[in-house]
Amino acid sequence: MGVRESVEGREVYSFSRLDTSLCLKRYRFKYVDGLPEPVHPAAELGSAVHRVIQQVVNRRAYGSVRSLAERLCPEVAEEAASLVEPLFRGWRPSGVPGRSLFTERYFLLPLDDRAWVHGYIDLLELGRGTATVTDFKSGWRRLDVLASRQLGIYAWAVREEFGVPMILARYWFLRNGHGGDGRQEALFGPAQIEDTVEWVRGRVALIRRALSSGEFPASPGRRCGWCDWPDRCLLGRPLSDDPADLAGVLLALEPVLADARERVKAQVAREPLEVDGEWFGMYPRTEWSLGDLRGFFAAVKGAGQDPAGYLVPHSRRLWGLFNDGGPAAEAVSPYVRRVENAWFRRGKEPPPGVSGREVEPVRVEVPPLPDDSSGVAGRLLVMEAVAERAKAALRRHVEAGGPLRVGDVWFGVYPWTAWEFSDVRGFFRAAAGAGLDPARYVEVDGRRLWREFRDETPVAKAAAPFLKRRVRCEFDHRASPPAAPS
């Protein structure tokens, strides 16, 4: 619809348009240059999920989710139904459809004599002097309800149309896997709504100044990871589909990325660094190892859980055992499964047993790093986004056409061997019978234990005395700052 959508000659802004303006360069790509946006499977699934929810609520067809999904979105019916069905197992929206219960409720709010704000509310429930707005999320990312400008705009719209002073606003994260547990909500009153209105006015003023001056500066942050045009932002051009160019981008970015990480790491070793909502710092990482295997087994079993579920093979030691062969390896082999994983990486040699092809190296110019730490951190975020896209595209080429040689570097899918237990107790008996210490070939499942300790479960309390805990700090960037060292 051109640079600005219009209703009766006025500017019209949606939340997504305002949110995009947090990086004005991205705003320019999308709304001024009108660059085409790639079709994302996640966005298509989200649209399908919203259509299914709308029909289920409007028809009160709470037991017919799957059949509606098959009719409305046959391409993604299975996944859409798996997300929507748990929503209605223990919950029903209140109100009468079309009277006090609305799905995809459209609103249009005047902002000033030139602009309007519009959008759709996924679900609106009205009571006597009460209102609840719900926005359903089908993605993995969690959002802070009280910090949400999207929900603030929805609350503003409901207040203006229905005169309700306090609005209960919530996100419902459908990928939570449980009904009520996916709900996060907060009350929005006059203070929160007025703060949202001021935010909207500020964003509109910035957009107008950018349109007037023609200057659209970039604001690197978390959004770089889901922006559609980080390649244009960094390189001044889109990534091509030529595998030689993709490889050239990766090879050019690798040393600059390494340099940027080292520079930022040196800075944040003293204190964390924040760049537009993304924190760089030394984050603690907890690792567990077994101190007393028999004690661990007894404690976890006493807490009502199967201890075998918390154990995984020590793949490197098993690799050595099987590589050496002999009676011990033969004894334990019936109780483990060998798993061949595919790992896309670069190497000095091609993957074994696979023929490849060679392409001429392409020289890619990467802009030099800025001098200040914040600028380097911001550039790091953009480069990571470009590298991820180039790597994904190059992997598709390699999987379809075989390994690729660029200069003296091979890009290919290399085999990576790991093992899984098919019978951990049988493995223990066989290893002990073969004169091996079974504990040497076993590790604890750190991710599963992390969840137990996070939730302070009985398993964590019982197992703690029999585990060795190690905490080390690693350089990383996340949405929240690292905790102060204890």
N, C-alpha and C positions, 0 to 999 in steps of 0.2 A: 504493500500500500504506500510505497514511497518512504521518504525520510520520516514523516510523521503521519500516524493515523489521524483521522479527523471525524468528528461528529458535528455537523452544522458549522464547519469551518474551524472548529477548535481542536487543540491537541488532546490526544487521549493516551493515557499511560496505564499499562498493566503492571502488576507486581514484577513479572518476569522482565519487563522492559526496564523498570527502575533498578532491579537487582543487577541486570547486565551492565548498567551504567557505573557500577562499582569499579569496573575497569573500562574506562572510556574508549580505549583502543578496541576492546572487544565489542563495545557498543557501535563503534564506527563500522567494524567489519559486518555486523549483523544488520543494523538498521540504516546506515548511510550507504555503505557499499552494496548492501543487499546480497552478500555472498551466500551461496547455497549451503544449507546445513545438511550434514550426513544424516541418514536414517539410522537411529540407534534402536536396537532390539529392546533395550530397557525402557525407552520412551514408548515404544509401541505396546509393550506389555502393560505399562502404567495406564495408557489410554484404554486398553481393553478392560483392565481391572475396574476402572472408574465407570465404564459403560455397564459392566455386570452389576456393580453395587447399585447404580441408579435404577436399573430395571428390577432388581430384587426388592429394593425398598418401595418403589412406586407400585409394584404389583403385590407387595407383601408375600412374595414367593420365597420365603426363607428356606424352604426345603427343596428348592429347585435350582440351586446355584449351578450345578454341573450342567444341567440341560440348557439353562440360559447361556452359559458360557460357550457351549458347543454351537449354539445358534448365532450368538453375537460375534464371537471371535474364534472361529474354528481353528485358526493357525496356532493360537496359544491357549486353547481352551483348558488343557490339562493344568498348566502352570497357573493360569488365572483362577481356576476353580480351587486349586490348592491354597491360594492366598486368601480367597474370599470366604470359603466355607468355614474356617475356624472363627472368623469374625462374628458370624451369626449363631454360633453354637450356644453361647450363653448370654447373648445381648440382643435386644431389639430397640431400634430408635423409637422415641416417643412422639406422639402426635398423629394427625390425620394427613395423609399425603395430599398436597395441594392447598391445605388450609393452615395447618400448624407444623407441617413437616415438608421440607423442600429439598430436592436434590438438584445440584448444578444451578443454584440460584444466582441469576445475573444481577449485578448492581452497576450503577453509574453515578459517581460522586463528583460534584463540582469542586474544583480546587481553587481557581481564581477566574478572572474574566477571560482567560485564554485556554484553560486546561481542565480536563476531566480525568478521573481515575476510574477504571472499570475492571471487572473480573467476574469469576464464578466461584461460588462457595460450594464445596462438595456436598455438604449436608448441613442443613439448618433446622434446629428443633426449637419451637417456640412454646412457652408456657405462659402462665399468668405473671407478667412482669419479669419473666426470665427468658434467656436465649442461650443456646449452645451451638457453636459452629465447630465443625469437624473437617479436617483435611486429612485424607487417607494417603499414606506413603507406601509405595510398593518397592522402593529401593532399600539398600542396606544402610545408608547414611542416617545417623541420628541427629536431630536438631533440637535446640533449646527453645522451649515453648515461649517463655517470657521474653526472650531476645528476638522472637520471630516478627519481622516486619510484615510478612504475609498474613499471619493471624491478626496482627494489629490493624491492617487494612480491612480485613473481614469484620472485625469488631466495630470499627468505625462505620462501615456500611450498614451493619445491623442497627447500631445506635441511631443513625440518621433516618433510616426507614421506619423503624418500629419504636423508637423512643426508649429502648431498654438501656439503663445507665451502666449496668454491669453485665458483661458477657463472658460466659465460660467458653474458652477457646482451647482446642486440643488437636494434637497430632495423633493419628492412629497408625502405628508402624506395623504393617501387615506381615512383614517378615519376622516378626518376633516369634511366631509359631504358636502362640497361645492367645486366647481371646482378650481378656481384660488387661493382661500384662503388657500389651503393646500400646496402651493408652497413656499419654502424657498430657496433662491439662493444667491450666492456670486461669485465674480471673483477670479480665481486662476491664479496667475502670477508666474514669476520665483522665487520670495521669498517664496511663499507658497509651491511651488513644491519642491524646494531644502530642505525646512524644512521637508517635508514629506519623501524625500529620506533619509535624515539623521536619521529620526525616524525609517525607515525600517532597515537601517544598524545597528542601535542600538539594535533593537529587534532581528535581526538575530544573532548578536554577543552574546546576552544573551542566546539565545536558544543553540547556539553552546557550550557555557561554561557549561550550565546545562547538556547537553548531554555528555560532556567530563568528568565532575566531578560526575555526577549521583545525584546532589543535585537540587531539584526542590522546593524551598520555596513557601509557600502560600502567597498571597497578598489579604487579605479580603477587600472588597469594595462593591459597588452596584452590581457588577457581581455575588456576592454570591446568590442573589435572583433568578437569572436565570441559575445558574450553575446546571449541572445534578448530581454532586457528592458531595454536602456539607456534606452528612452523612459520606462518606469515609474520608473526610478532618477532621471532628470533632471527630468521633468515631473510625476511622480506619477500618470501615466495612460498608457495605450497610445496609439500613433499610430493615428488613425482612417484609414479608407480614403477619406475625403472629400478631394478634391483641394484645396479651399480651406484645409482644416486643414493639409495637408501643405505647401502653399505658405506658410502662416502660420508654421509651425515653421521652415522654411528662412529666411524673412525675419527672424524674431526671433533666430535663432541667428547669422546672419552677422556683425552688429556685435559680439556678445559673443565669438564665436570670434576675430575679428580682435583685439579687446582682449586676450583671454587669450594669444594668440600673441605679441603685442608685449611683454606683461609677462614671459612666460617667456623670450622671446628676450633681453630686457635682462638677465635674471638669468644665463642660461647663457653670455652673452658673456664673463663673468668665469671661470666654472667650470661643468662639466656638472652636471646635476641628475638624480637617479635617483628614480623614483616606482614602487615595487613592481615592480621588474624592467624598467621601461621607462626608457630614458635619453633625456634632452633635451640637445641640444648643437649646436655648430657643426661639421657634418660636411664633410670635404673632398669636392669633386666635381671630377673630372678631365675636361677637354675637350681634344679634339685638332682641329687644323686642318692643312691641307696647307701645307707650306713650299716643297716642290719636287715638283710633280706628276710630272714625268718620272722624277726620282730615285726617288720612291715606287713607281711602276710597275715600274721595273727591279729594285728591291730585293725587292718582294713576289714578283714573278715568279721571281727568283733563288732565293727561299726555297721554291719549289715550289707556290705558290698563285696563283689567278687574282686579280689586283689589282682587277678590275672588281667582285668580290664585296664589296669593302670601301668602295665608293663609293655615295653616294646623291645625288639631285638637291638643289640648294639651292632649295627650293620657293618661298621669297619672291622670289628673283631671277628664277626662271622665271615666276612669276606676273606680275612687272613686264614681262618680255620679251614674253609672250603678250598681255598687256593692251595694250601699245603696238603689237603687230602688226608688219607689214613683212616684207621678204624674209628677214631673219635668223630670225624666229619661224617662218616657213614652211619654212625649210631644216631646222631641228632638230626640227620637230613629228613627223616619222615615227619618231623614235627615243625618244620619251617617251610615257608613258601618263598621262592625266589621271584622278585618283582622287577621287571625291566621298565624303567621310566625313560621317557624321551626328554632330553634337556637341550634346548636351543642355546648355542653359545658359539664363540669364535675359538679357533684353535690353529696351531701350526701345521697340523695334519688333517686331512679329511676324515670324517667318520669311517670306521672300519667297514670294509666290504661294500662300499657305496661309491659309484662313479660320480664325478662332479663336472662342473663347467667353469670356465674362466671368463671374467669380464674385465674390461679396462678400468683402472681406478679413476674415479671422478673427484676432482679437487673441490672441496666445499669450504667456503669462508665462514667462520663463526666470529661474530663481533667480539672484540676484546672485553675482558671483565672490567667493570668500573672499579674505582679506587676505594669506595666506602664499603663497610661490611654489610649494611642493609642492601645496598645495590647488588653486591655479589650474591647475597642470599636470595634476592628476588630473581636474579638471572639464573641461579641454580634451579629454582622451581620451574622456570620456563624451559630450560634445557632438559630437565628430567622428563617433562611432558613430551617434548619433541622426540627424545631418545626412545621413550616407551612406544610412541606411535611408529617410529621408524623400525624399531625392533619387531613389533607385531606384524607390520607389513612385509618385512624381509623374511620373517619366519614362514609366512604364507607362501612366498616364492620358493623358499627352500623345501618346504614340505611338498609342493607341487612339482618342482623341477629338479630336486636334488641339491647337494652341497654346492656352494658358490665360492670360487676363489677370486679375491680382489687383491692384486699385488701378491704379497707373501702371506696373506691372512685367509683362512678358510672360515666360512660361516656354514654351520650345519646343525643337524639334530643328532646329538651324541647320546649313546646309551648310558644309563646310570642305573647300577644294580643296587637293590636294597632287599631286605628280607622281612617277612611277616611271620608271626607265630600262627600255626594252625592248631597247636595244642601245647600251651605253655607248660602245663604240668608234666606232660609226656616228655617235653624237652628237658625239664629239670631232672627227671629220673634218668633219661638216656645220657645226659651230660655227666651226671654224678657217677653213673655206672661205667662210663668211659674214662674216668679219672680226671674229668675237668671240673673246675669250680663254676657252676652254672651262673652264679651272680656276676661273673666277669663278662658274660655275654648278654646281659640284660640291663636296660635303662628304664627309668620311670618316664611315663608320658607327661612331659613338662606342661603341655598346654592344658591337659585335663586336670592336672594337679593345680595349675594356676587358678582355674575356675573354682576348685574346691577351697583353696585358701582365700580367694577373693570373697566368696560367699560364707566363709567361716563355718563350713559344714562339719558334722561329726567325723567324717572321714579325715578331713584336714587335721583336726585336733588329735585324733587317734594316731595318725601316721607321722606327725611332726617329729616325735622323739627318735624315729628310725630313719630319718632323712638327713642328708647334709645339704644345707642351703647356702647358695653362693649368690651374692648380688654384685653385679658389675655395671658400670655406667657406659653407655654407648651413644655416640653422636647420632641424632635423628631429628626430624622435624614433624610436629604434630599440631593438632588444633588447640591443645592446652599446654601451658608451660610445665616444665619438669618440676617435681616436688623438691623442696629444699632437702639437702642431705640430712639424714637423721643422725 
